[in-house]
Amino acid sequence: PSMWLLDANMDVHLVSVLAGFEIFCDTAGKRGWKAVSNGDLVSAAVDAGFRCLLTRDQLFGESASRALKLFPQFAVVVVNVPQRPWPQYREQFLALWRAHPIEPMAGQLIQWP
């Protein structure tokens, strides 16, 4: 099964939502990686067996593109869902997912939805 990592800026409740889609997921915070820079975060994630990172950080793109050259098996997904209280965020995330599930592509930075 594919392992996804949630960046420190993602809602931790998504772990259980993604588990519902049989996607194993963990958070950067839980791993002690909150203060790790973007490029190093990709490196740490790959070393730990993750294949994909979900982030809200638009600026991740620049460091991610460098990191993805080094780790072509990894994918970065920028989640463009506005921050809202969890119940509304969850509803919106699930509606978007049903229309167009996140499909990480190795070596690519994807904007979702």
Summary of the structure (lengths in Angstrom):
residues: 113
radius of gyration: 13.0
end to end distance: 22.4
largest distance: 37.5
contacts: 335
relative contact order: 0.19
helix: 36%
strand: 19%
